[in-house]
């Protein structure tokens, strides 16, 4: 299977650069793989698309203000994207810099404090914050929201709220679980009134989610590591939902990756730890019965995941339809609701 098998043409003007005025005002493309069709709708219609007794599973990770700016001691500018906080004073990060710094060198920040480069492993650096203040406090003071690379403007003050879900609870992500951005308090209340239940996983989304495949052969790709927690309460919620005939619907590909990583002996079980799971066609997703997701980059691992869920040809056809109909793409864009083929169907 080749990376080019997941290509589609996307006009750059369809990449959403700003959020809509209202979270739930986005459009919704409903894809029914069992019927091999799709239809246009509005995201607010999701209330009527779900049934009493269904379970929506959200990712409650909270995005860190993980982007910092500084300079090397020799004067060169450095852009720092924290990938993961490793402790009170250390973090793993990617550095945007003309000449890579060596271990032992320092990056000077705008407030006069410094980050020491401890080590480099591949594209990631281990940094130590040389201060009595913990690194999460530094991010709260100086950090900016880490908007994705395809958003070409600088982060605005309102991104601190809009590039965050309304149910975000556990800090640790450097990218938002963007399917959840469409839900506001009013829509959640409408879903509750409908009889839809809510459950939560935590998966701290890493910057690697935006990285392209580096190999032409899909099978050769190695995913980045991300930390997740699937709790016992959610596992029990899922069991009860299925017993009464309800459906488990993932809000975002990160939820799918978390639940599939927690599967043991054919069942989702409580699990906390790291995952590098890579889901592409040929893999059968069994943990969820539906998926709400945004549109994904051409040739990306996330497009491969949704293709595993609903079929590559149907998904690419739906994407081409979305381009023709001028849907808004990626993090601040529109959404899809995907129903998979029957359990005995091909992926």
C-alpha positions as CSV (number, residue, x, y, z in Angstrom):
1,X,0.0,0.0,0.0
2,X,1.4,3.4,-1.1
3,X,1.3,6.8,0.5
4,X,0.0,8.2,-2.8
5,X,-3.1,5.9,-2.5
6,X,-4.4,8.4,0.0
7,X,-3.8,11.6,-2.0
8,X,-6.5,14.2,-2.9
9,X,-6.2,17.7,-4.3
10,X,-7.0,20.4,-1.8
11,X,-7.2,24.1,-2.8
12,X,-5.2,26.0,-0.2
13,X,-8.1,28.5,0.3
14,X,-10.2,25.7,1.8
15,X,-7.9,25.4,4.8
16,X,-9.7,27.1,7.7
17,X,-7.5,29.8,9.2
18,X,-9.9,30.9,11.9
19,X,-12.8,29.3,13.8
20,X,-16.4,30.2,13.0
21,X,-18.2,32.6,15.4
22,X,-20.1,29.7,17.0
23,X,-18.5,26.3,17.6
24,X,-21.6,24.3,16.5
25,X,-22.1,26.3,13.3
26,X,-19.9,24.1,11.2
27,X,-21.1,21.9,8.4
28,X,-21.3,18.1,8.7
29,X,-20.8,15.5,6.0
30,X,-22.5,12.3,7.0
31,X,-20.9,9.2,5.5
32,X,-22.8,5.9,5.6
33,X,-20.4,3.1,4.5
34,X,-23.1,0.5,4.8
35,X,-25.2,2.3,2.2
36,X,-22.1,3.5,0.3
37,X,-23.4,7.1,0.3
38,X,-22.9,10.5,1.9
39,X,-25.0,13.6,2.5
40,X,-24.6,17.2,3.5
41,X,-25.9,18.4,6.8
42,X,-25.1,20.9,9.6
43,X,-23.2,20.0,12.7
44,X,-26.1,21.0,15.0
45,X,-28.1,18.2,13.2
46,X,-26.0,15.7,15.1
47,X,-28.6,15.7,17.9
48,X,-31.1,14.1,15.6
49,X,-28.5,11.7,14.1
50,X,-27.9,10.1,17.4
51,X,-30.3,7.9,19.5
52,X,-31.3,7.8,23.1
53,X,-28.9,5.4,24.8
54,X,-25.9,6.1,22.5
55,X,-22.6,6.9,24.1
56,X,-20.3,9.7,22.9
57,X,-16.7,9.3,23.9
58,X,-14.7,12.5,24.1
59,X,-10.9,13.1,24.6
60,X,-10.7,15.4,27.6
61,X,-7.0,16.3,27.2
62,X,-6.1,20.0,27.6
63,X,-3.8,21.8,25.1
64,X,-0.7,23.4,26.7
65,X,0.4,26.9,25.6
66,X,3.4,24.9,24.3
67,X,5.1,27.3,21.9
68,X,7.9,29.5,23.2
69,X,10.4,31.9,21.5
70,X,14.0,32.5,22.4
71,X,17.5,32.9,21.0
72,X,20.7,31.0,21.2
73,X,23.6,32.5,23.2
74,X,25.2,33.3,19.8
75,X,22.1,35.3,18.9
76,X,20.2,33.1,16.5
77,X,16.4,32.9,16.9
78,X,14.8,29.7,18.2
79,X,11.2,28.6,18.1
80,X,10.4,25.9,20.7
81,X,7.5,23.6,20.6
82,X,7.1,21.6,23.8
83,X,6.1,18.0,22.9
84,X,5.9,16.6,26.4
85,X,6.6,17.8,29.9
86,X,8.9,15.2,31.5
87,X,8.9,16.5,35.0
88,X,8.8,19.7,37.0
89,X,11.8,21.2,35.1
90,X,12.4,19.1,32.0
91,X,10.6,18.7,28.7
92,X,10.9,17.1,25.3
93,X,10.7,19.6,22.5
94,X,11.1,20.3,18.8
95,X,13.3,23.3,17.9
96,X,12.9,25.6,14.9
97,X,16.4,26.9,14.4
98,X,18.9,27.5,11.6
99,X,21.7,25.6,13.2
100,X,21.0,22.8,15.6
101,X,22.2,23.5,19.2
102,X,24.5,21.1,20.9
103,X,24.0,19.5,24.4
104,X,25.2,21.9,27.1
105,X,24.2,25.0,25.2
106,X,21.4,27.3,26.4
107,X,18.4,28.9,24.8
108,X,17.6,32.4,26.3
109,X,13.9,33.3,26.7
110,X,12.3,36.7,26.5
111,X,12.1,37.1,30.3
112,X,15.9,36.4,30.8
113,X,15.5,32.8,32.0
114,X,17.0,29.9,30.0
115,X,16.5,26.4,28.8
116,X,19.5,24.1,28.8
117,X,19.8,21.5,26.0
118,X,20.5,18.2,27.6
119,X,20.3,15.7,24.7
120,X,19.0,15.1,21.2
121,X,17.2,12.0,20.0
122,X,16.1,12.3,16.3
123,X,14.0,15.4,15.9
124,X,13.4,15.8,19.6
125,X,15.5,17.6,22.2
126,X,15.5,17.2,26.0
127,X,15.5,20.6,27.7
128,X,15.9,21.6,31.3
129,X,14.4,24.8,32.7
130,X,17.1,26.5,34.7
131,X,14.8,28.1,37.3
132,X,13.2,27.3,40.6
133,X,9.8,27.8,38.8
134,X,8.3,24.6,37.3
135,X,8.1,24.4,33.6
136,X,4.3,24.4,33.5
137,X,4.3,27.9,35.2
138,X,6.8,29.1,32.5
139,X,4.4,27.9,29.8
140,X,1.5,29.7,31.5
141,X,3.5,32.9,31.6
142,X,5.2,32.9,28.2
143,X,3.7,30.1,26.1
144,X,1.4,30.6,23.2
145,X,-1.1,28.2,21.8
146,X,0.6,25.8,19.3
147,X,-1.5,26.3,16.2
148,X,-0.9,23.7,13.5
149,X,1.6,24.4,10.8
150,X,-1.1,24.8,8.1
151,X,-2.6,27.8,10.0
152,X,-0.3,30.4,8.6
153,X,-1.2,33.3,10.9
154,X,0.2,34.0,14.4
155,X,-1.9,32.8,17.4
156,X,-4.5,35.3,18.6
157,X,-5.6,35.8,22.2
158,X,-9.0,34.1,21.4
159,X,-7.2,30.9,20.2
160,X,-6.4,30.2,23.9
161,X,-10.2,29.5,24.2
162,X,-11.2,28.3,20.8
163,X,-8.3,25.9,20.2
164,X,-9.5,24.1,23.3
165,X,-12.6,21.9,23.8
166,X,-15.1,23.1,26.4
167,X,-14.6,19.8,28.3
168,X,-10.8,19.9,28.4
169,X,-9.6,18.8,31.8
170,X,-6.1,17.2,31.8
171,X,-3.2,19.4,30.6
172,X,-0.7,17.6,28.3
173,X,-1.5,18.0,24.6
174,X,0.3,20.1,22.1
175,X,-2.5,19.8,19.5
176,X,-6.2,19.9,20.1
177,X,-8.5,16.9,19.6
178,X,-10.3,18.9,16.9
179,X,-13.5,16.9,16.5
180,X,-14.4,18.0,20.0
181,X,-14.1,21.7,19.1
182,X,-17.5,21.7,17.5
183,X,-19.3,21.0,20.8
184,X,-20.6,23.9,22.9
185,X,-22.6,24.0,26.1
186,X,-25.9,24.4,24.2
187,X,-25.3,21.4,21.9
188,X,-24.1,19.2,24.8
189,X,-27.3,20.1,26.7
190,X,-29.4,19.2,23.6
191,X,-27.6,15.8,23.4
192,X,-28.2,15.1,27.1
193,X,-31.9,15.9,26.7
194,X,-31.9,13.5,23.8
195,X,-30.7,10.7,26.1
196,X,-27.2,10.5,24.8
197,X,-24.5,9.7,27.4
198,X,-21.0,11.0,27.6
199,X,-17.8,9.2,28.4
200,X,-14.1,10.3,28.4
201,X,-10.6,9.1,27.6
202,X,-7.4,11.1,27.9
203,X,-4.9,11.0,25.0
204,X,-2.3,13.8,25.0
205,X,-2.0,14.6,21.3
206,X,1.6,15.2,20.2
207,X,3.0,17.4,17.5
208,X,3.8,14.2,15.6
209,X,0.2,14.1,14.5
210,X,1.0,16.7,11.8
211,X,4.1,14.9,10.5
212,X,3.9,13.4,7.0
213,X,4.9,9.8,6.2
214,X,8.5,9.6,5.4
215,X,8.3,6.4,3.5
216,X,6.3,5.6,0.3
217,X,5.2,2.3,1.7
218,X,2.5,2.8,4.3
219,X,3.5,-0.3,6.3
220,X,7.0,1.1,6.9
221,X,5.8,4.2,8.8
222,X,6.5,4.3,12.6
223,X,4.1,6.4,14.7
224,X,5.2,8.8,17.4
225,X,4.4,8.0,21.0
226,X,1.5,9.5,22.9
227,X,0.3,8.9,26.4
228,X,-3.3,7.8,27.1
229,X,-5.7,6.7,29.8
230,X,-8.8,4.6,29.3
231,X,-10.4,4.3,32.7
232,X,-12.5,1.5,34.2
233,X,-15.6,3.7,34.4
234,X,-15.6,4.3,30.7
235,X,-15.1,0.6,30.0
236,X,-18.1,-0.2,32.1
237,X,-20.1,2.6,30.3
238,X,-19.3,1.0,27.0
239,X,-20.4,-2.4,28.2
240,X,-23.7,-1.1,29.5
241,X,-24.3,0.9,26.3
242,X,-23.8,-2.2,24.1
243,X,-25.9,-4.4,26.4
244,X,-28.9,-2.1,25.9
245,X,-28.4,-1.9,22.2
246,X,-26.8,1.6,22.1
247,X,-23.9,2.7,20.0
248,X,-20.4,3.8,21.0
249,X,-19.4,6.8,18.9
250,X,-15.9,8.2,19.1
251,X,-15.5,12.0,19.0
252,X,-12.2,12.1,17.1
253,X,-9.5,9.8,15.8
254,X,-7.6,10.2,19.1
255,X,-10.4,8.4,20.9
256,X,-10.3,5.6,18.3
257,X,-6.5,5.3,18.8
258,X,-6.9,5.3,22.6
259,X,-9.7,2.6,22.6
260,X,-8.0,0.4,20.1
261,X,-4.7,0.7,22.1
262,X,-6.7,-0.5,25.2
263,X,-8.1,-3.6,23.5
264,X,-7.0,-6.9,25.1
265,X,-8.3,-10.3,24.1
266,X,-10.9,-8.7,21.9
267,X,-12.3,-6.3,24.5
268,X,-11.5,-2.7,25.6
269,X,-10.0,-2.9,29.1
270,X,-8.7,-0.2,31.4
271,X,-5.2,0.9,30.3
272,X,-2.9,3.8,31.0
273,X,0.4,4.1,29.2
274,X,1.9,5.0,25.8
275,X,0.8,4.0,22.4
276,X,2.3,4.0,18.9
277,X,-0.7,2.3,17.3
278,X,-0.9,2.9,13.5
279,X,-4.3,2.2,12.0
280,X,-4.6,1.9,8.2
281,X,-6.7,-0.2,5.8
282,X,-6.4,-3.9,6.6
283,X,-6.9,-3.1,10.3
284,X,-10.4,-3.7,11.6
285,X,-11.6,-1.1,14.2
286,X,-13.9,-2.9,16.6
287,X,-14.1,-0.6,19.6
288,X,-16.5,2.0,18.2
289,X,-19.7,2.0,16.1
290,X,-19.4,5.5,14.7
291,X,-16.9,8.3,14.4
292,X,-17.1,12.1,14.4
293,X,-14.0,13.6,12.9
294,X,-12.7,16.6,11.0
295,X,-11.2,16.5,7.5
296,X,-7.5,15.4,7.5
297,X,-4.4,16.2,5.5
298,X,-3.8,14.4,2.2
299,X,-1.6,11.2,2.6
300,X,-1.8,11.5,6.4
301,X,-2.0,8.8,9.0
302,X,-5.4,10.1,10.1
303,X,-6.9,9.9,6.6
304,X,-5.6,6.3,6.6
305,X,-7.4,5.6,9.9
306,X,-10.7,6.8,8.7
307,X,-10.2,4.8,5.5
308,X,-9.7,1.7,7.6
309,X,-13.0,2.5,9.3
310,X,-15.2,3.2,6.3
311,X,-13.2,2.1,3.2
312,X,-10.6,4.1,1.2
313,X,-12.5,4.6,-2.0
314,X,-15.6,5.9,-0.3
315,X,-13.6,8.2,2.0
316,X,-11.6,9.7,-0.9
317,X,-14.8,10.1,-2.9
318,X,-16.4,11.9,0.1
319,X,-13.3,14.1,0.4
320,X,-13.6,15.1,-3.3
321,X,-17.2,15.9,-2.7
322,X,-16.3,18.1,0.3
323,X,-13.8,20.0,-1.9
324,X,-16.4,20.6,-4.6
325,X,-18.9,21.8,-2.0
326,X,-16.3,24.1,-0.5
327,X,-16.2,22.6,3.0
328,X,-13.7,24.1,5.4
329,X,-10.7,21.8,6.2
330,X,-8.6,20.7,9.1
331,X,-8.5,21.9,12.7
332,X,-10.8,24.9,12.5
333,X,-12.8,23.4,9.7
334,X,-16.0,21.4,9.2
335,X,-16.7,17.8,10.4
336,X,-17.8,14.3,9.3
337,X,-20.0,11.8,10.9
338,X,-19.0,8.3,9.7
339,X,-21.0,5.1,10.0
340,X,-18.9,2.0,9.2
341,X,-19.8,-1.0,6.9
342,X,-21.4,-4.1,8.5
343,X,-19.1,-6.0,10.8
344,X,-18.7,-8.7,8.2
345,X,-17.9,-6.1,5.4
346,X,-14.4,-5.4,4.0
347,X,-12.4,-2.5,5.3
